Amino acid sequence: MTSLTLVRRIRARPQIVFDAVTTAEGIAQWWGPDAGPVLAVESDPRVGGRYRVRFLRMLDNTEYESSGEFLEIVRPERVVMSWRWKDGVPDPGESRVEIMLKTIPEGTELTFMHSQLQDEESRRSHEGGWMGALDKLEALYGAADAV
Amino acid sequence: MVNCQERLDRTFKALADTTRRAILAQLERTDGVSISELAEPFAIHLPAVMKHLDVLREAGLVTRSKSGRTVTVRLRAQPMREAMDWLQLYERFWSSSLDRLTSYAESKEAETRKKSR
């Protein structure tokens, strides 16, 4: 996987979505992989400004921290930021998060892209000591899911 | 109760072996296989296969049930699912985050409309 793209249609105007994405108050409400709480947020949403989010992942009861820099900010259309793990995950280097907001009749279409992940992926599979097993695992998982 | 980190450790240790992955792949194709059938394709002795099965069972990746003289081995999905969840860190992370972002923004929108009325 070199990038991940997700699309959501949201019944809210782009300005509201944009602020939810970029302000500390907003980020605290949604950031994180599961129901674990956001423990700390700092955000300075302007080009060159930084953000830092610390959160608890319930799945493994571990604190993670991600941080980076706002590279592009066009309210209410587009945010680009760099992303780097601080705690919880061995430092895989920097990746890039891009969020685009488009006005649609019901509100906003949000396109989310996390890219430049390839280094992370290869590094992680080396660490696990089971190189090349990821595809097999996925095949297995797909089948196991149906059991 | 075994915590999640320990379970993940066991799962990944169990998966870090070619023979054990081959056993799982075989169980994936045919669910519910006897131990002797399972041992057949491998150029190793039955006790060695039993050892591998013990590791897989400890990790919760397979179950064993006995009926008469036959022991049947089955694949168990749950630990694999947890391992995949861990591997699919980004996808789970963002998918779950964007779901919450959506409901948060929608409640903010409703609030704003109420105020402007």
HADDOCK unambig.tbl for C-alpha pairs under 7 A between the chains (distance, minus, plus):
assign (segid A and resid 10 and name CA) (segid B and resid 102 and name CA) 5.67 0.50 0.50
assign (segid A and resid 10 and name CA) (segid B and resid 106 and name CA) 6.81 0.50 0.50
assign (segid A and resid 11 and name CA) (segid B and resid 106 and name CA) 5.57 0.50 0.50
assign (segid A and resid 12 and name CA) (segid B and resid 105 and name CA) 6.01 0.50 0.50
assign (segid A and resid 12 and name CA) (segid B and resid 106 and name CA) 5.17 0.50 0.50
assign (segid A and resid 12 and name CA) (segid B and resid 109 and name CA) 5.17 0.50 0.50
assign (segid A and resid 16 and name CA) (segid B and resid 105 and name CA) 6.23 0.50 0.50
assign (segid A and resid 16 and name CA) (segid B and resid 109 and name CA) 6.80 0.50 0.50
assign (segid A and resid 17 and name CA) (segid B and resid 105 and name CA) 5.52 0.50 0.50
assign (segid A and resid 20 and name CA) (segid B and resid 105 and name CA) 6.44 0.50 0.50
assign (segid A and resid 29 and name CA) (segid B and resid 104 and name CA) 6.98 0.50 0.50
assign (segid A and resid 30 and name CA) (segid B and resid 97 and name CA) 5.36 0.50 0.50
assign (segid A and resid 30 and name CA) (segid B and resid 100 and name CA) 4.97 0.50 0.50
assign (segid A and resid 30 and name CA) (segid B and resid 101 and name CA) 5.10 0.50 0.50
assign (segid A and resid 31 and name CA) (segid B and resid 97 and name CA) 5.21 0.50 0.50
assign (segid A and resid 32 and name CA) (segid B and resid 93 and name CA) 5.93 0.50 0.50
assign (segid A and resid 32 and name CA) (segid B and resid 97 and name CA) 5.57 0.50 0.50
assign (segid A and resid 33 and name CA) (segid B and resid 92 and name CA) 5.88 0.50 0.50
assign (segid A and resid 33 and name CA) (segid B and resid 93 and name CA) 3.69 0.50 0.50
assign (segid A and resid 33 and name CA) (segid B and resid 94 and name CA) 6.62 0.50 0.50
assign (segid A and resid 33 and name CA) (segid B and resid 96 and name CA) 5.56 0.50 0.50
assign (segid A and resid 33 and name CA) (segid B and resid 97 and name CA) 6.07 0.50 0.50
assign (segid A and resid 34 and name CA) (segid B and resid 96 and name CA) 6.21 0.50 0.50
assign (segid A and resid 59 and name CA) (segid B and resid 4 and name CA) 7.00 0.50 0.50
assign (segid A and resid 60 and name CA) (segid B and resid 4 and name CA) 5.51 0.50 0.50
assign (segid A and resid 60 and name CA) (segid B and resid 5 and name CA) 5.89 0.50 0.50
assign (segid A and resid 129 and name CA) (segid B and resid 16 and name CA) 6.66 0.50 0.50
assign (segid A and resid 130 and name CA) (segid B and resid 16 and name CA) 5.48 0.50 0.50
assign (segid A and resid 140 and name CA) (segid B and resid 25 and name CA) 6.77 0.50 0.50
assign (segid A and resid 140 and name CA) (segid B and resid 28 and name CA) 6.61 0.50 0.50
assign (segid A and resid 141 and name CA) (segid B and resid 80 and name CA) 6.26 0.50 0.50
assign (segid A and resid 141 and name CA) (segid B and resid 81 and name CA) 6.57 0.50 0.50
assign (segid A and resid 143 and name CA) (segid B and resid 28 and name CA) 6.53 0.50 0.50
assign (segid A and resid 144 and name CA) (segid B and resid 77 and name CA) 4.91 0.50 0.50
assign (segid A and resid 145 and name CA) (segid B and resid 77 and name CA) 6.22 0.50 0.50
